[in-house]
Amino acid sequence: MRLQRRDRAYRAIRVEAQRWELRVGGAPHSSHDGFRHAERAAAAIDRRSRKRRALVRHTLILAAASLVLTPVMLFREVANPDYAPAREFADHLETAYLAINAGEAEIADFSLSSDGIQGGLFEVDRGGVVADYSVLIGEHEGDCYVLRWRQGRVPFVARLLPRHPCAPGDPALSFDPAGFEALGNNTNVDGPLDWGRVLPQEVQTATWVIPAVIALLYIVLQQIISLSLVLIRGVPARRVDVERIDESAQDQAPH
């Protein structure tokens, strides 16, 4: 069912030869010299009334859109389904690293077929300084994770660029950050590894949030513009039907 707004009735009643009383909705409103003046007054009343209604309407819509925007922003983040499996794979690499460091396993014991990871021990010459580096590497959901360390030094964790082969050796042994898609931020030799940005984000923005925010911001902007126009220009004038009643003529009619 559609609700329709009923406009107030305007009546101009001649009470004297040149005096007209304007009534709005049955109640006396003002007195005027001539019917045209009463018509203009009715049009002004109608315009002010429509302006107030427009201001209330735009304000309510603006407030409603702003209220809806608040919970949308509060609940915009959801758990990233890619994080937990990637975290589990990183923990698997880290467990192998801890076992090798503790002397409980050899790096050659790990293979792709049985463990999903593989490793190697490499002699690396960096500017005349030769040292042994151990590398554990494995692929998960298309991402290649690298864990590299030197005995007694802070471990290095990273995600290799997709264009490189996911295998021990070069470029996993590269010391150029440009060869990796993301780097961890480890500062402790013995503490848990900090994978940082190497793993996917733990939470992500829900797919429905961006369209919802765009729609709500569009409504908010539209209502702000509409409110400004109504405040500056008002509402357009329109013809108002004023019922003309000549009581003086009725009083002078013969009985």
Stockholm file with secondary structure:
# STOCKHOLM 1.0

chainA/1-255         MRLQRRDRAYRAIRVEAQRWELRVGGAPHSSHDGFRHAERAAAAIDRRSRKRRALVRHTLILAAASLVLTPVMLFREVANPDYAPAREFADHLETAYLAINAGEAEIADFSLSSDGIQGGLFEVDRGGVVADYSVLIGEHEGDCYVLRWRQGRVPFVARLLPRHPCAPGDPALSFDPAGFEALGNNTNVDGPLDWGRVLPQEVQTATWVIPAVIALLYIVLQQIISLSLVLIRGVPARRVDVERIDESAQDQAPH
#=GR chainA/1-255 SS CCCCCCCCCEEEEECSSSEEEEEETTEEEEEEESHHHHHHHHHHHHHHHHHHHHHHHHHHHHHHHHHHHHHHHHTCEEECTTHHHHHHHHHHHHHHHHHHHTTSSCGGGCCHHHHSEEEEEEEEEETTEEEEEEEEEEEETTEEEEEEECTTSCCEEEEECTTSCSSSSTTTTCCCGGGEEEECCCCCSSSCCCCGGGSCCSEEECTTHHHHHHHHHHHHHHHHHHHHHHHHHCCCCCCCCEEEEEHHHHHHSCC
#=GC SS_cons         CCCCCCCCCEEEEECSSSEEEEEETTEEEEEEESHHHHHHHHHHHHHHHHHHHHHHHHHHHHHHHHHHHHHHHHTCEEECTTHHHHHHHHHHHHHHHHHHHTTSSCGGGCCHHHHSEEEEEEEEEETTEEEEEEEEEEEETTEEEEEEECTTSCCEEEEECTTSCSSSSTTTTCCCGGGEEEECCCCCSSSCCCCGGGSCCSEEECTTHHHHHHHHHHHHHHHHHHHHHHHHHCCCCCCCCEEEEEHHHHHHSCC
//
